[in-house]
Amino acid sequence: MLGLIMALTFTGSLSVADAGRNDVRAMLIGALGCNLAWGIIDGIIYVMITHAARSSERKQLHMLRRTTDAAHARSLLAELLPGDVAAALTADELDTIHRRLAGSTGRPPEVTRLAMSDLLGGLAVCLLVFLSTFPIAIPFLLMDSVAPAMRTSNIIAITMLFVAGVAYGRATGLRPWLVGLSMVLLGCVLVAITIALGG
């Protein structure tokens, strides 16, 4: 969504009445450059957050294996397990899991290293942010007149926001069409705020 918002901010800054081909070219370069920069930033942040989450889980697992306090062990297990799973287990079952973990011979590594999946995930985030610029930019590359290019670009952007919202709604168990419409509204509001603040 960030890539769409940034691209819309650039296209929305064009004046339909006054913009010429040089203005369009500058806008496209700016949008692509900005989204590439944000894509790199978002990719790096994704890698850092993923690594930090796995490091936190590793530390909790070490603490769980070392503790001899049954109540503390149950509390740590409840944090490590999904909420519904932890709630379904009895205290005796949690104690059994703790004993088995404490008695296991395999030990997690002392340091959580970056995995290839972390780096690939970061690259995917970067590409997603960057490539989301292109569908919005295509009308300006194919049309000589700014006004129809702007309208076509906006329709594409709204459609992409709606599709992203529908996908998010399905993933979270919410009403897809309602989340799609909400995403379009939120995107328009964010673009308006960004343009108004000079972004």
C-alpha positions in Angstrom: 0.0 0.0 0.0 2.9 2.4 0.7 4.1 2.2 -2.9 0.6 3.1 -4.1 0.3 6.0 -1.7 3.7 7.4 -2.7 3.0 7.0 -6.5 -0.5 8.7 -6.1 1.2 11.5 -4.2 3.4 12.2 -7.2 0.7 11.9 -9.8 -1.7 14.0 -7.7 0.8 16.8 -7.6 0.6 17.3 -11.4 -1.5 20.2 -12.7 -3.8 18.8 -15.5 -4.0 22.3 -17.1 -0.3 23.2 -17.0 1.7 20.0 -17.0 3.9 19.3 -20.0 5.9 16.3 -21.1 8.9 17.5 -19.0 6.7 17.8 -15.9 5.4 14.2 -16.5 8.9 12.9 -17.0 10.1 14.6 -13.8 7.1 13.2 -11.9 7.8 9.6 -13.2 11.4 9.8 -12.3 10.5 11.2 -8.8 7.9 8.5 -8.2 10.2 5.6 -9.3 13.1 7.0 -7.3 11.1 7.6 -4.2 9.5 4.1 -4.3 12.8 2.5 -4.8 14.2 4.3 -1.8 11.2 3.3 0.4 11.3 -0.2 -1.0 14.9 -0.6 0.2 14.0 0.9 3.6 10.9 -1.3 4.0 12.9 -4.4 3.0 15.6 -3.7 5.6 13.0 -3.0 8.3 11.3 -6.3 7.4 14.5 -8.2 7.8 15.3 -6.5 11.1 11.8 -7.2 12.5 11.8 -10.8 11.4 15.3 -11.4 13.0 14.3 -9.6 16.2 11.1 -11.8 16.5 13.1 -15.0 16.1 15.8 -13.8 18.5 13.1 -13.1 21.1 11.6 -16.6 20.7 15.0 -18.1 21.0 15.7 -16.2 24.3 12.3 -17.3 25.7 13.1 -20.9 24.8 16.4 -20.7 26.6 14.7 -19.3 29.7 12.0 -22.0 29.5 14.6 -24.7 29.5 16.6 -23.2 32.4 13.8 -22.4 34.8 12.8 -24.8 37.5 9.7 -22.8 38.6 6.7 -24.6 37.2 4.5 -21.4 37.2 7.1 -19.4 35.4 7.6 -22.2 32.9 3.8 -22.3 32.2 3.8 -18.5 31.7 6.7 -18.7 29.2 5.0 -21.5 27.3 1.8 -19.5 27.1 3.8 -16.7 25.5 5.6 -19.0 23.0 2.4 -20.9 22.0 -0.5 -19.4 20.0 -3.1 -18.1 22.4 -5.8 -20.7 21.5 -3.4 -23.6 21.8 -2.1 -22.4 25.2 -5.6 -21.9 26.5 -6.6 -25.5 25.4 -3.7 -27.1 27.4 -4.0 -28.0 31.1 -1.4 -27.1 33.7 -0.2 -30.8 33.7 0.1 -30.8 29.9 2.2 -27.5 30.0 4.3 -29.0 32.7 4.9 -32.1 30.6 6.0 -30.0 27.6 8.3 -28.1 29.9 9.9 -31.2 31.2 10.4 -32.6 27.7 12.0 -29.4 26.5 14.3 -29.1 29.6 15.4 -32.7 29.1 16.0 -32.6 25.4 19.5 -32.9 24.2 19.2 -30.5 21.2 20.0 -26.9 22.0 19.0 -23.9 19.9 21.9 -21.8 18.7 23.2 -19.1 21.1 22.9 -16.5 18.3 20.0 -16.2 15.9 21.5 -15.8 12.5 19.9 -14.3 9.5 18.3 -16.9 7.3 18.1 -16.9 3.5 14.3 -16.7 3.9 14.7 -13.4 5.8 16.7 -11.9 3.0 14.4 -13.1 0.3 11.4 -11.8 2.3 13.1 -8.4 2.5 13.9 -8.4 -1.2 10.2 -9.3 -2.0 9.0 -6.4 0.2 11.4 -4.0 -1.7 10.3 -5.2 -5.1 6.6 -5.0 -4.1 6.9 -1.4 -3.1 8.9 -0.5 -6.1 6.9 -2.4 -8.8 3.6 -1.0 -7.5 4.6 2.3 -9.2 4.6 0.9 -12.7 0.8 0.2 -13.2 0.1 3.8 -12.1 2.8 5.2 -14.3 1.9 3.3 -17.5 -0.9 5.7 -18.7 1.5 8.6 -18.6 3.9 6.7 -20.8 1.3 5.7 -23.3 -0.9 8.9 -23.5 0.2 12.3 -24.7 -2.5 14.2 -22.9 -2.1 14.6 -19.2 -5.8 14.7 -18.3 -6.9 11.3 -19.6 -3.6 9.8 -18.4 -4.4 11.1 -14.9 -7.9 9.7 -14.9 -6.7 6.3 -16.1 -3.9 6.3 -13.6 -6.3 7.1 -10.8 -8.7 4.3 -11.8 -5.8 1.8 -11.8 -4.6 3.0 -8.4 -8.1 2.8 -6.9 -8.5 -0.7 -8.4 -5.2 -1.8 -6.9 -6.1 -0.4 -3.5 -9.4 -2.2 -3.6 -7.8 -5.5 -4.6 -5.2 -5.1 -1.9 -8.0 -4.5 0.6 -9.9 -7.5 -0.5 -6.8 -9.7 -0.1 -6.2 -8.3 3.3 -9.8 -8.9 4.3 -9.6 -12.5 3.2 -6.4 -13.0 5.1 -7.7 -11.5 8.3 -11.2 -13.1 8.2 -13.0 -9.7 7.7 -15.5 -8.9 4.9 -13.3 -8.6 1.8 -15.4 -6.1 -0.1 -15.8 -3.8 3.0 -12.1 -3.9 3.7 -11.5 -3.2 0.0 -13.7 -0.1 0.1 -12.1 1.0 3.4 -8.6 0.6 1.8 -9.6 2.9 -1.1 -11.0 5.5 1.3 -7.9 5.3 3.6 -5.6 5.6 0.6 -7.4 8.7 -0.8 -7.3 10.3 2.7 -3.6 9.6 3.1 -2.8 10.9 -0.4 -4.7 14.1 0.3 -2.9 14.6 3.7 0.5 13.9 2.1 -0.1 16.4 -0.7 -1.6 19.0 1.7 1.5 18.8 3.9 3.8 19.2 0.9 5.0 15.5 0.8 
